[in-house]
Amino acid sequence: MQKIIKVKIKNVYGNNLCYPLTYAKELETLTGNKTLTARNVEALKGLGFSFEQELTRKV
């Protein structure tokens, strides 16, 4: 079974922030933040997680 974390990338004041959509509460408890840093993403990939970005459309 592959563990997939769906994320949404938002640009806030010129910074791209990675918001988890799945396992959000668990990841917030582990990291202490609502967003994931590049270091968090690399550590989770090392533990066998993969990431899938949700695409948003501008209307």
PDB file of N, CA, C and O in Angstrom:
ATOM      1  N   MET A   1       0.839  -1.189   0.000  1.00  0.00           N
ATOM      2  CA  MET A   1       0.000   0.000   0.000  1.00  0.00           C
ATOM      3  C   MET A   1       0.879   1.246   0.000  1.00  0.00           C
ATOM      4  O   MET A   1       1.752   1.405   0.853  1.00  0.00           O
ATOM      5  N   GLN A   2       0.637   2.119  -0.961  1.00  0.00           N
ATOM      6  CA  GLN A   2       1.424   3.340  -1.057  1.00  0.00           C
ATOM      7  C   GLN A   2       0.712   4.460  -0.302  1.00  0.00           C
ATOM      8  O   GLN A   2      -0.499   4.639  -0.427  1.00  0.00           O
ATOM      9  N   LYS A   3       1.476   5.201   0.474  1.00  0.00           N
ATOM     10  CA  LYS A   3       0.927   6.306   1.248  1.00  0.00           C
ATOM     11  C   LYS A   3       1.075   7.587   0.435  1.00  0.00           C
ATOM     12  O   LYS A   3       2.187   8.032   0.150  1.00  0.00           O
ATOM     13  N   ILE A   4      -0.056   8.167   0.069  1.00  0.00           N
ATOM     14  CA  ILE A   4      -0.041   9.379  -0.749  1.00  0.00           C
ATOM     15  C   ILE A   4      -0.594  10.538   0.069  1.00  0.00           C
ATOM     16  O   ILE A   4      -1.658  10.433   0.680  1.00  0.00           O
ATOM     17  N   ILE A   5       0.139  11.636   0.071  1.00  0.00           N
ATOM     18  CA  ILE A   5      -0.298  12.855   0.736  1.00  0.00           C
ATOM     19  C   ILE A   5      -0.652  13.852  -0.357  1.00  0.00           C
ATOM     20  O   ILE A   5       0.201  14.231  -1.159  1.00  0.00           O
ATOM     21  N   LYS A   6      -1.907  14.274  -0.386  1.00  0.00           N
ATOM     22  CA  LYS A   6      -2.326  15.284  -1.355  1.00  0.00           C
ATOM     23  C   LYS A   6      -2.043  16.658  -0.757  1.00  0.00           C
ATOM     24  O   LYS A   6      -2.336  16.912   0.411  1.00  0.00           O
ATOM     25  N   VAL A   7      -1.470  17.539  -1.570  1.00  0.00           N
ATOM     26  CA  VAL A   7      -1.116  18.875  -1.094  1.00  0.00           C
ATOM     27  C   VAL A   7      -1.631  19.935  -2.059  1.00  0.00           C
ATOM     28  O   VAL A   7      -1.900  19.666  -3.230  1.00  0.00           O
ATOM     29  N   LYS A   8      -1.758  21.139  -1.532  1.00  0.00           N
ATOM     30  CA  LYS A   8      -2.136  22.305  -2.322  1.00  0.00           C
ATOM     31  C   LYS A   8      -1.039  23.337  -2.140  1.00  0.00           C
ATOM     32  O   LYS A   8      -0.668  23.654  -1.010  1.00  0.00           O
ATOM     33  N   ILE A   9      -0.517  23.863  -3.239  1.00  0.00           N
ATOM     34  CA  ILE A   9       0.528  24.882  -3.194  1.00  0.00           C
ATOM     35  C   ILE A   9      -0.138  26.244  -3.357  1.00  0.00           C
ATOM     36  O   ILE A   9      -0.841  26.492  -4.336  1.00  0.00           O
ATOM     37  N   LYS A  10       0.096  27.127  -2.376  1.00  0.00           N
ATOM     38  CA  LYS A  10      -0.447  28.484  -2.442  1.00  0.00           C
ATOM     39  C   LYS A  10       0.699  29.477  -2.387  1.00  0.00           C
ATOM     40  O   LYS A  10       1.665  29.292  -1.648  1.00  0.00           O
ATOM     41  N   ASN A  11       0.578  30.536  -3.180  1.00  0.00           N
ATOM     42  CA  ASN A  11       1.571  31.597  -3.158  1.00  0.00           C
ATOM     43  C   ASN A  11       1.065  32.682  -2.213  1.00  0.00           C
ATOM     44  O   ASN A  11       0.046  33.322  -2.471  1.00  0.00           O
ATOM     45  N   VAL A  12       1.795  32.877  -1.111  1.00  0.00           N
ATOM     46  CA  VAL A  12       1.429  33.867  -0.104  1.00  0.00           C
ATOM     47  C   VAL A  12       2.583  34.848   0.038  1.00  0.00           C
ATOM     48  O   VAL A  12       3.673  34.480   0.476  1.00  0.00           O
ATOM     49  N   TYR A  13       2.336  36.092  -0.336  1.00  0.00           N
ATOM     50  CA  TYR A  13       3.359  37.144  -0.269  1.00  0.00           C
ATOM     51  C   TYR A  13       4.664  36.720  -0.948  1.00  0.00           C
ATOM     52  O   TYR A  13       5.753  36.980  -0.436  1.00  0.00           O
ATOM     53  N   GLY A  14       4.542  36.067  -2.101  1.00  0.00           N
ATOM     54  CA  GLY A  14       5.719  35.667  -2.871  1.00  0.00           C
ATOM     55  C   GLY A  14       6.364  34.368  -2.431  1.00  0.00           C
ATOM     56  O   GLY A  14       7.372  33.960  -3.007  1.00  0.00           O
ATOM     57  N   ASN A  15       5.808  33.710  -1.426  1.00  0.00           N
ATOM     58  CA  ASN A  15       6.345  32.431  -0.949  1.00  0.00           C
ATOM     59  C   ASN A  15       5.380  31.310  -1.317  1.00  0.00           C
ATOM     60  O   ASN A  15       4.179  31.415  -1.065  1.00  0.00           O
ATOM     61  N   ASN A  16       5.898  30.240  -1.912  1.00  0.00           N
ATOM     62  CA  ASN A  16       5.073  29.073  -2.204  1.00  0.00           C
ATOM     63  C   ASN A  16       4.986  28.211  -0.955  1.00  0.00           C
ATOM     64  O   ASN A  16       5.995  27.703  -0.466  1.00  0.00           O
ATOM     65  N   LEU A  17       3.763  28.052  -0.442  1.00  0.00           N
ATOM     66  CA  LEU A  17       3.538  27.267   0.765  1.00  0.00           C
ATOM     67  C   LEU A  17       2.806  25.983   0.413  1.00  0.00           C
ATOM     68  O   LEU A  17       1.914  25.980  -0.435  1.00  0.00           O
ATOM     69  N   CYS A  18       3.183  24.901   1.065  1.00  0.00           N
ATOM     70  CA  CYS A  18       2.644  23.570   0.798  1.00  0.00           C
ATOM     71  C   CYS A  18       1.675  23.186   1.920  1.00  0.00           C
ATOM     72  O   CYS A  18       2.093  22.905   3.043  1.00  0.00           O
ATOM     73  N   TYR A  19       0.384  23.177   1.604  1.00  0.00           N
ATOM     74  CA  TYR A  19      -0.649  22.831   2.573  1.00  0.00           C
ATOM     75  C   TYR A  19      -1.100  21.389   2.344  1.00  0.00           C
ATOM     76  O   TYR A  19      -1.560  21.066   1.249  1.00  0.00           O
ATOM     77  N   PRO A  20      -0.983  20.519   3.343  1.00  0.00           N
ATOM     78  CA  PRO A  20      -1.461  19.144   3.171  1.00  0.00           C
ATOM     79  C   PRO A  20      -2.984  19.095   3.196  1.00  0.00           C
ATOM     80  O   PRO A  20      -3.617  19.765   4.013  1.00  0.00           O
ATOM     81  N   LEU A  21      -3.566  18.310   2.310  1.00  0.00           N
ATOM     82  CA  LEU A  21      -5.012  18.126   2.273  1.00  0.00           C
ATOM     83  C   LEU A  21      -5.415  16.809   2.930  1.00  0.00           C
ATOM     84  O   LEU A  21      -6.516  16.692   3.468  1.00  0.00           O
ATOM     85  N   THR A  22      -4.529  15.823   2.886  1.00  0.00           N
ATOM     86  CA  THR A  22      -4.777  14.562   3.580  1.00  0.00           C
ATOM     87  C   THR A  22      -3.806  14.470   4.749  1.00  0.00           C
ATOM     88  O   THR A  22      -2.687  14.979   4.674  1.00  0.00           O
ATOM     89  N   TYR A  23      -4.222  13.835   5.802  1.00  0.00           N
ATOM     90  CA  TYR A  23      -3.428  13.703   7.027  1.00  0.00           C
ATOM     91  C   TYR A  23      -3.054  15.073   7.611  1.00  0.00           C
ATOM     92  O   TYR A  23      -2.011  15.206   8.250  1.00  0.00           O
ATOM     93  N   ALA A  24      -3.898  16.086   7.397  1.00  0.00           N
ATOM     94  CA  ALA A  24      -3.555  17.456   7.799  1.00  0.00           C
ATOM     95  C   ALA A  24      -3.339  17.574   9.304  1.00  0.00           C
ATOM     96  O   ALA A  24      -2.333  18.141   9.732  1.00  0.00           O
ATOM     97  N   LYS A  25      -4.242  17.060  10.104  1.00  0.00           N
ATOM     98  CA  LYS A  25      -4.103  17.175  11.566  1.00  0.00           C
ATOM     99  C   LYS A  25      -2.889  16.412  12.070  1.00  0.00           C
ATOM    100  O   LYS A  25      -2.158  16.901  12.932  1.00  0.00           O
ATOM    101  N   GLU A  26      -2.672  15.217  11.537  1.00  0.00           N
ATOM    102  CA  GLU A  26      -1.536  14.412  11.964  1.00  0.00           C
ATOM    103  C   GLU A  26      -0.214  15.090  11.614  1.00  0.00           C
ATOM    104  O   GLU A  26       0.719  15.102  12.418  1.00  0.00           O
ATOM    105  N   LEU A  27      -0.141  15.656  10.405  1.00  0.00           N
ATOM    106  CA  LEU A  27       1.089  16.331   9.984  1.00  0.00           C
ATOM    107  C   LEU A  27       1.307  17.621  10.769  1.00  0.00           C
ATOM    108  O   LEU A  27       2.447  17.981  11.061  1.00  0.00           O
ATOM    109  N   GLU A  28       0.228  18.318  11.112  1.00  0.00           N
ATOM    110  CA  GLU A  28       0.363  19.525  11.934  1.00  0.00           C
ATOM    111  C   GLU A  28       0.880  19.165  13.322  1.00  0.00           C
ATOM    112  O   GLU A  28       1.690  19.895  13.893  1.00  0.00           O
ATOM    113  N   THR A  29       0.416  18.050  13.861  1.00  0.00           N
ATOM    114  CA  THR A  29       0.899  17.595  15.162  1.00  0.00           C
ATOM    115  C   THR A  29       2.381  17.247  15.097  1.00  0.00           C
ATOM    116  O   THR A  29       3.135  17.593  16.007  1.00  0.00           O
ATOM    117  N   LEU A  30       2.805  16.572  14.043  1.00  0.00           N
ATOM    118  CA  LEU A  30       4.211  16.180  13.903  1.00  0.00           C
ATOM    119  C   LEU A  30       5.139  17.363  13.669  1.00  0.00           C
ATOM    120  O   LEU A  30       6.209  17.445  14.273  1.00  0.00           O
ATOM    121  N   THR A  31       4.731  18.287  12.787  1.00  0.00           N
ATOM    122  CA  THR A  31       5.627  19.374  12.391  1.00  0.00           C
ATOM    123  C   THR A  31       5.453  20.632  13.226  1.00  0.00           C
ATOM    124  O   THR A  31       6.374  21.442  13.325  1.00  0.00           O
ATOM    125  N   GLY A  32       4.292  20.802  13.822  1.00  0.00           N
ATOM    126  CA  GLY A  32       4.016  22.023  14.574  1.00  0.00           C
ATOM    127  C   GLY A  32       3.588  23.176  13.685  1.00  0.00           C
ATOM    128  O   GLY A  32       3.459  24.303  14.162  1.00  0.00           O
ATOM    129  N   ASN A  33       3.365  22.916  12.397  1.00  0.00           N
ATOM    130  CA  ASN A  33       2.962  23.949  11.435  1.00  0.00           C
ATOM    131  C   ASN A  33       1.818  23.444  10.572  1.00  0.00           C
ATOM    132  O   ASN A  33       1.628  22.238  10.419  1.00  0.00           O
ATOM    133  N   LYS A  34       1.058  24.378  10.009  1.00  0.00           N
ATOM    134  CA  LYS A  34      -0.002  24.003   9.077  1.00  0.00           C
ATOM    135  C   LYS A  34       0.548  23.733   7.685  1.00  0.00           C
ATOM    136  O   LYS A  34      -0.113  23.090   6.869  1.00  0.00           O
ATOM    137  N   THR A  35       1.757  24.222   7.410  1.00  0.00           N
ATOM    138  CA  THR A  35       2.376  24.013   6.102  1.00  0.00           C
ATOM    139  C   THR A  35       3.575  23.084   6.241  1.00  0.00           C
ATOM    140  O   THR A  35       4.139  22.925   7.324  1.00  0.00           O
ATOM    141  N   LEU A  36       3.951  22.476   5.121  1.00  0.00           N
ATOM    142  CA  LEU A  36       5.114  21.594   5.101  1.00  0.00           C
ATOM    143  C   LEU A  36       6.293  22.319   4.470  1.00  0.00           C
ATOM    144  O   LEU A  36       6.148  22.978   3.440  1.00  0.00           O
ATOM    145  N   THR A  37       7.444  22.195   5.082  1.00  0.00           N
ATOM    146  CA  THR A  37       8.661  22.764   4.514  1.00  0.00           C
ATOM    147  C   THR A  37       9.296  21.741   3.573  1.00  0.00           C
ATOM    148  O   THR A  37       8.897  20.577   3.546  1.00  0.00           O
ATOM    149  N   ALA A  38      10.277  22.186   2.813  1.00  0.00           N
ATOM    150  CA  ALA A  38      11.000  21.267   1.924  1.00  0.00           C
ATOM    151  C   ALA A  38      11.658  20.164   2.739  1.00  0.00           C
ATOM    152  O   ALA A  38      11.714  19.015   2.301  1.00  0.00           O
ATOM    153  N   ARG A  39      12.152  20.504   3.907  1.00  0.00           N
ATOM    154  CA  ARG A  39      12.781  19.511   4.789  1.00  0.00           C
ATOM    155  C   ARG A  39      11.753  18.476   5.258  1.00  0.00           C
ATOM    156  O   ARG A  39      12.055  17.284   5.317  1.00  0.00           O
ATOM    157  N   ASN A  40      10.535  18.931   5.594  1.00  0.00           N
ATOM    158  CA  ASN A  40       9.469  18.008   5.991  1.00  0.00           C
ATOM    159  C   ASN A  40       9.128  17.051   4.853  1.00  0.00           C
ATOM    160  O   ASN A  40       8.969  15.850   5.069  1.00  0.00           O
ATOM    161  N   VAL A  41       9.015  17.592   3.641  1.00  0.00           N
ATOM    162  CA  VAL A  41       8.665  16.778   2.476  1.00  0.00           C
ATOM    163  C   VAL A  41       9.734  15.717   2.229  1.00  0.00           C
ATOM    164  O   VAL A  41       9.407  14.556   1.984  1.00  0.00           O
ATOM    165  N   GLU A  42      10.992  16.099   2.291  1.00  0.00           N
ATOM    166  CA  GLU A  42      12.084  15.135   2.071  1.00  0.00           C
ATOM    167  C   GLU A  42      12.082  14.046   3.140  1.00  0.00           C
ATOM    168  O   GLU A  42      12.307  12.876   2.828  1.00  0.00           O
ATOM    169  N   ALA A  43      11.832  14.413   4.392  1.00  0.00           N
ATOM    170  CA  ALA A  43      11.791  13.421   5.471  1.00  0.00           C
ATOM    171  C   ALA A  43      10.635  12.447   5.265  1.00  0.00           C
ATOM    172  O   ALA A  43      10.795  11.244   5.469  1.00  0.00           O
ATOM    173  N   LEU A  44       9.480  12.955   4.865  1.00  0.00           N
ATOM    174  CA  LEU A  44       8.327  12.091   4.627  1.00  0.00           C
ATOM    175  C   LEU A  44       8.549  11.176   3.426  1.00  0.00           C
ATOM    176  O   LEU A  44       8.120  10.022   3.438  1.00  0.00           O
ATOM    177  N   LYS A  45       9.215  11.682   2.392  1.00  0.00           N
ATOM    178  CA  LYS A  45       9.556  10.831   1.243  1.00  0.00           C
ATOM    179  C   LYS A  45      10.485   9.704   1.680  1.00  0.00           C
ATOM    180  O   LYS A  45      10.361   8.578   1.199  1.00  0.00           O
ATOM    181  N   GLY A  46      11.408   9.996   2.583  1.00  0.00           N
ATOM    182  CA  GLY A  46      12.311   8.981   3.110  1.00  0.00           C
ATOM    183  C   GLY A  46      11.582   7.903   3.892  1.00  0.00           C
ATOM    184  O   GLY A  46      12.058   6.773   3.994  1.00  0.00           O
ATOM    185  N   LEU A  47      10.420   8.252   4.449  1.00  0.00           N
ATOM    186  CA  LEU A  47       9.607   7.290   5.195  1.00  0.00           C
ATOM    187  C   LEU A  47       8.636   6.518   4.302  1.00  0.00           C
ATOM    188  O   LEU A  47       7.865   5.690   4.787  1.00  0.00           O
ATOM    189  N   GLY A  48       8.677   6.793   2.993  1.00  0.00           N
ATOM    190  CA  GLY A  48       7.844   6.034   2.068  1.00  0.00           C
ATOM    191  C   GLY A  48       6.588   6.740   1.594  1.00  0.00           C
ATOM    192  O   GLY A  48       5.776   6.133   0.897  1.00  0.00           O
ATOM    193  N   PHE A  49       6.405   7.994   1.946  1.00  0.00           N
ATOM    194  CA  PHE A  49       5.250   8.743   1.480  1.00  0.00           C
ATOM    195  C   PHE A  49       5.549   9.330   0.110  1.00  0.00           C
ATOM    196  O   PHE A  49       6.699   9.625  -0.213  1.00  0.00           O
ATOM    197  N   SER A  50       4.505   9.498  -0.690  1.00  0.00           N
ATOM    198  CA  SER A  50       4.646  10.216  -1.953  1.00  0.00           C
ATOM    199  C   SER A  50       3.640  11.362  -1.937  1.00  0.00           C
ATOM    200  O   SER A  50       2.688  11.357  -1.156  1.00  0.00           O
ATOM    201  N   PHE A  51       3.859  12.332  -2.798  1.00  0.00           N
ATOM    202  CA  PHE A  51       3.042  13.538  -2.791  1.00  0.00           C
ATOM    203  C   PHE A  51       2.342  13.714  -4.122  1.00  0.00           C
ATOM    204  O   PHE A  51       2.888  13.400  -5.180  1.00  0.00           O
ATOM    205  N   GLU A  52       1.120  14.222  -4.049  1.00  0.00           N
ATOM    206  CA  GLU A  52       0.316  14.492  -5.232  1.00  0.00           C
ATOM    207  C   GLU A  52      -0.237  15.904  -5.073  1.00  0.00           C
ATOM    208  O   GLU A  52      -0.887  16.214  -4.075  1.00  0.00           O
ATOM    209  N   GLN A  53       0.024  16.757  -6.061  1.00  0.00           N
ATOM    210  CA  GLN A  53      -0.411  18.144  -5.975  1.00  0.00           C
ATOM    211  C   GLN A  53      -1.806  18.303  -6.549  1.00  0.00           C
ATOM    212  O   GLN A  53      -2.096  17.817  -7.643  1.00  0.00           O
ATOM    213  N   GLU A  54      -2.673  18.987  -5.806  1.00  0.00           N
ATOM    214  CA  GLU A  54      -4.002  19.307  -6.306  1.00  0.00           C
ATOM    215  C   GLU A  54      -3.875  20.518  -7.218  1.00  0.00           C
ATOM    216  O   GLU A  54      -3.292  21.534  -6.841  1.00  0.00           O
ATOM    217  N   LEU A  55      -4.417  20.399  -8.400  1.00  0.00           N
ATOM    218  CA  LEU A  55      -4.361  21.502  -9.349  1.00  0.00           C
ATOM    219  C   LEU A  55      -5.590  22.376  -9.174  1.00  0.00           C
ATOM    220  O   LEU A  55      -6.711  21.878  -9.073  1.00  0.00           O
ATOM    221  N   THR A  56      -5.370  23.673  -9.140  1.00  0.00           N
ATOM    222  CA  THR A  56      -6.486  24.600  -9.002  1.00  0.00           C
ATOM    223  C   THR A  56      -6.633  25.390 -10.288  1.00  0.00           C
ATOM    224  O   THR A  56      -5.651  25.725 -10.949  1.00  0.00           O
ATOM    225  N   ARG A  57      -7.861  25.678 -10.623  1.00  0.00           N
ATOM    226  CA  ARG A  57      -8.133  26.461 -11.824  1.00  0.00           C
ATOM    227  C   ARG A  57      -8.607  27.838 -11.405  1.00  0.00           C
ATOM    228  O   ARG A  57      -9.410  27.980 -10.482  1.00  0.00           O
ATOM    229  N   LYS A  58      -8.103  28.848 -12.092  1.00  0.00           N
ATOM    230  CA  LYS A  58      -8.581  30.206 -11.851  1.00  0.00           C
ATOM    231  C   LYS A  58      -9.735  30.468 -12.798  1.00  0.00           C
ATOM    232  O   LYS A  58      -9.659  30.174 -13.991  1.00  0.00           O
ATOM    233  N   VAL A  59     -10.793  31.019 -12.257  1.00  0.00           N
ATOM    234  CA  VAL A  59     -11.999  31.279 -13.056  1.00  0.00           C
ATOM    235  C   VAL A  59     -11.970  32.690 -13.571  1.00  0.00           C
ATOM    236  O   VAL A  59     -12.893  33.112 -14.267  1.00  0.00           O
TER     237      VAL A  59
END
